[in-house]
Amino acid sequence: MRGPPRSLQEWLYYKLLESPSFHKFVGNIYRKVNGIKDVPPPEFMSDIHFLYTPTRKHKFKAFRMLFFDEYRTFFGFSRKTDKFF
């Protein structure tokens, strides 16, 4: 924890660095200078849009592959799913 500011200039400096609007402004300038397209702010982006959720069909297909793979290894044949893992 820092102590009290020694001058008005230092107090204004700390207030500026703690301001979210200042960081947003600097980010916009950075994106314009570097030619980066605007991205939505992180609070509007959630992880749920990027997570993979398998359907019942996907789950059944995976179960079927693993089930028959176990039978193949039981009878001494090579696994087909080795390339996936």
SVG drawing of the C-alpha trace seen along z (x, -y; Angstrom):
<svg xmlns="http://www.w3.org/2000/svg" viewBox="-28 -20 34 82">
<polyline fill="none" stroke="black" stroke-width="0.4" points="0.0,0.0 1.4,-3.4 1.4,-6.4 -0.3,-9.7 0.7,-11.7 3.4,-14.3 2.0,-16.8 -1.1,-17.6 0.7,-16.4 1.4,-13.0 -2.2,-12.7 -3.5,-13.5 -1.1,-11.0 -2.3,-8.2 -5.9,-9.1 -5.2,-9.0 -3.6,-5.5 -6.4,-4.1 -9.1,-5.4 -10.7,-2.7 -11.6,-5.3 -8.0,-6.3 -7.0,-2.7 -9.8,-2.3 -8.7,-5.5 -5.0,-4.3 -6.2,-0.9 -8.2,-2.6 -5.1,-4.6 -2.9,-1.5 -5.4,0.4 -5.6,-2.5 -1.8,-2.9 -1.2,0.8 -4.1,1.4 -6.0,3.8 -9.7,4.1 -12.0,3.2 -12.6,6.2 -15.6,6.3 -14.7,5.5 -13.9,8.5 -16.9,8.1 -19.2,8.8 -17.3,11.8 -17.9,14.9 -16.2,18.3 -19.4,20.0 -19.3,19.0 -15.9,20.6 -16.5,23.9 -17.3,27.0 -20.4,28.8 -20.9,32.2 -24.4,33.3 -25.9,36.7 -24.8,37.8 -21.2,36.9 -21.2,38.6 -22.7,41.8 -20.2,41.8 -17.3,41.5 -18.7,44.2 -19.1,46.5 -15.5,45.9 -14.1,46.6 -16.3,49.7 -15.3,51.3 -11.7,50.3 -11.7,52.3 -13.1,55.3 -10.3,54.9 -7.6,54.9 -9.3,57.9 -8.8,60.0 -5.3,58.7 -5.9,56.2 -4.4,52.7 -6.4,49.7 -8.0,47.3 -8.3,44.5 -4.5,44.2 -4.2,41.5 -6.7,39.3 -5.0,39.5"/>
</svg>
